[in-house]
């Protein structure tokens, strides 16, 4: 169940990237890279701690918090889902 919720949140993040507030190409690529990393982690179905992944998402939350609060909220939900999954 948590994996499905996480996938839904990743899909929401993709939609926000496509239709939301304009971001620089560099910011868009960073977020797309985070999405790929998370999906790779899900595909491997390992629940070993990967602080680098969670740290990367947390850094993205901080980066977008002021200018893109909706995007930051989605990223926070992703962090919580990862935590719930033990990642």
Secondary structure, 3 states (H helix, E strand, C coil): CHHHHHHHHHHHHHHHHHHCCCCCHHHHHHHHHHHHHHHHHHHHCCCCCCHHHHHHHHHHHHHHCCCCHHHHHHHHHHHHHHHHCCC
